[in-house]
Amino acid sequence: MKHTFTVTGMSCEHCEKAVTRAIKQLDRTAEVSIERAANKVEVTSSQAREALALAMTEEGYGVAP
């Protein structure tokens, strides 16, 4: 399933890697696409949307509901 998130707090490439790593720890096969300028993260994963959002917030980023 494809999920689109609005994620705040990403200001650099390191942030993008941290978000990707958090998602991949939850689902190794997830596909992650990030548009930092638009605060947009697209994830294709079998995991629940809530679990993916939690992984990003636990990494320290804001995820809009």
C-alpha positions as CSV (number, residue, x, y, z in Angstrom):
1,M,0.0,0.0,0.0
2,K,1.2,3.5,-0.8
3,H,1.1,6.2,1.9
4,T,1.9,9.9,1.6
5,F,3.0,11.8,4.7
6,T,3.7,15.5,5.4
7,V,6.9,15.4,7.5
8,T,8.4,18.4,9.2
9,G,11.9,18.9,10.5
10,M,13.8,17.5,7.6
11,S,16.4,20.1,6.7
12,C,19.3,18.1,5.1
13,E,20.3,14.9,3.4
14,H,21.1,13.4,6.8
15,C,17.5,13.9,7.8
16,E,16.3,12.1,4.7
17,K,18.5,9.2,5.5
18,A,17.3,9.1,9.1
19,V,13.7,9.0,8.0
20,T,14.4,6.3,5.4
21,R,16.4,4.2,8.0
22,A,13.5,4.5,10.5
23,I,11.0,3.2,7.9
24,K,13.4,0.4,6.7
25,Q,13.8,-0.8,10.3
26,L,10.1,-1.3,10.4
27,D,9.8,-2.8,6.9
28,R,13.0,-3.8,5.0
29,T,11.2,-4.0,1.7
30,A,9.6,-0.6,1.9
31,E,10.1,1.8,-0.9
32,V,10.7,5.4,0.3
33,S,10.6,8.6,-1.8
34,I,11.3,11.9,-0.2
35,E,10.8,15.5,-1.5
36,R,12.4,17.5,1.3
37,A,11.4,20.9,-0.2
38,A,7.8,19.9,-0.1
39,N,8.0,18.1,3.3
40,K,6.6,15.0,1.5
41,V,7.5,11.4,2.2
42,E,5.9,8.6,0.1
43,V,6.2,5.1,1.4
44,T,5.1,1.9,-0.3
45,S,4.8,-0.7,2.5
46,S,2.6,-3.5,3.9
47,Q,2.9,-1.8,7.3
48,A,0.0,0.2,8.8
49,R,0.1,3.9,8.2
50,E,0.1,4.5,12.0
51,A,3.2,2.3,12.5
52,L,5.1,4.2,9.7
53,A,4.2,7.6,11.2
54,L,5.3,6.4,14.6
55,A,8.7,5.3,13.3
56,M,9.3,8.8,11.9
57,T,8.1,10.6,15.0
58,E,10.3,8.4,17.2
59,E,13.2,9.5,15.0
60,G,12.3,13.1,16.0
61,Y,10.3,14.4,13.0
62,G,6.8,15.8,12.9
63,V,4.2,13.9,11.0
64,A,1.0,15.7,10.1
65,P,-2.2,13.7,10.8
